[in-house]
């Protein structure tokens, strides 16, 4: 069942500029601890952060809220399955919103 669809692109240069300008403040506000750990291990950390940022934007669109109604950046985390496939792990306001829009089984 498809509940919502979201799509987004992120310019790596823009994310790199935010990392350069705001550093840890940007990382800690937007990304989960797991995302920071995984991205900081990459040779091109900005590209990894940009992918995760785009996924979060797409998720917020699919939830129908954007970054409001109690949905915050760190409520949406990109986690990888054992196969490497990326998935979203929702907590806080993002999880609450998903539960609100998911029909009962």
C-alpha positions as CSV (number, residue, x, y, z in Angstrom):
1,X,0.0,0.0,0.0
2,X,1.3,3.4,-0.9
3,X,0.5,6.0,1.7
4,X,2.5,9.0,0.3
5,X,5.2,9.7,-2.3
6,X,8.1,12.1,-1.9
7,X,11.0,13.0,-4.1
8,X,13.9,15.3,-3.7
9,X,17.4,16.2,-5.0
10,X,20.2,17.8,-3.0
11,X,23.1,19.8,-4.3
12,X,26.3,18.4,-2.8
13,X,27.9,21.8,-3.1
14,X,25.1,23.4,-1.0
15,X,25.5,20.7,1.7
16,X,29.3,21.2,1.7
17,X,28.8,24.9,2.2
18,X,26.6,24.2,5.2
19,X,29.1,21.8,6.6
20,X,31.9,24.4,6.1
21,X,29.9,27.2,7.6
22,X,28.0,25.6,10.5
23,X,30.0,22.4,11.1
24,X,28.8,20.3,14.0
25,X,25.9,22.6,14.6
26,X,24.4,21.6,11.2
27,X,25.4,17.9,11.6
28,X,23.7,17.6,15.0
29,X,20.6,19.5,14.1
30,X,19.8,17.6,10.9
31,X,21.4,14.1,11.2
32,X,21.1,11.2,13.6
33,X,24.2,9.9,15.4
34,X,24.2,6.8,13.1
35,X,24.0,9.0,10.0
36,X,26.9,11.2,11.2
37,X,29.0,8.2,12.0
38,X,28.4,6.6,8.6
39,X,28.8,9.8,6.6
40,X,32.0,11.0,8.4
41,X,33.7,7.7,7.6
42,X,33.3,8.4,3.8
43,X,36.0,10.0,1.7
44,X,33.3,12.4,0.3
45,X,31.3,13.0,3.5
46,X,29.4,15.9,1.8
47,X,28.0,13.5,-0.8
48,X,26.9,11.1,1.9
49,X,25.2,13.9,3.8
50,X,23.5,15.2,0.7
51,X,22.0,11.8,-0.1
52,X,20.6,11.6,3.4
53,X,19.4,15.1,3.4
54,X,17.5,14.4,0.1
55,X,16.0,11.3,1.6
56,X,14.7,13.2,4.6
57,X,13.2,15.9,2.4
58,X,11.4,13.2,0.4
59,X,10.2,11.5,3.5
60,X,8.8,14.8,4.9
61,X,6.9,15.3,1.6
62,X,5.5,11.8,1.7
63,X,4.3,12.4,5.3
64,X,2.5,15.5,4.0
65,X,4.0,17.8,6.6
66,X,7.4,19.1,5.4
67,X,9.3,20.3,8.4
68,X,6.4,21.3,10.5
69,X,3.6,19.9,12.6
70,X,6.1,18.3,15.0
71,X,8.3,16.7,12.4
72,X,12.0,17.4,12.9
73,X,15.1,16.5,10.9
74,X,16.4,13.9,13.4
75,X,12.9,12.2,13.5
76,X,13.8,10.7,10.1
77,X,17.0,8.7,9.9
78,X,18.4,6.8,6.9
79,X,19.5,3.3,8.0
80,X,20.7,0.5,5.8
81,X,19.6,-3.1,5.8
82,X,22.2,-5.9,5.8
83,X,22.0,-5.9,2.0
84,X,22.9,-2.2,2.0
85,X,19.4,-1.1,0.9
86,X,18.6,2.2,2.5
87,X,15.4,2.6,4.5
88,X,13.9,5.2,6.7
89,X,13.7,4.9,10.5
90,X,11.1,7.2,11.9
91,X,10.8,8.4,15.5
92,X,9.1,11.3,17.4
93,X,6.8,13.5,15.3
94,X,7.6,11.7,12.0
95,X,6.5,8.4,13.5
96,X,3.4,9.9,15.0
97,X,2.5,11.4,11.6
98,X,3.0,8.1,9.8
99,X,0.7,6.4,12.4
100,X,-1.9,9.1,11.8
101,X,-2.0,8.6,8.0
102,X,-1.7,4.8,8.0
103,X,-5.1,3.2,7.7
104,X,-6.0,0.5,10.3
105,X,-5.3,-3.1,9.3
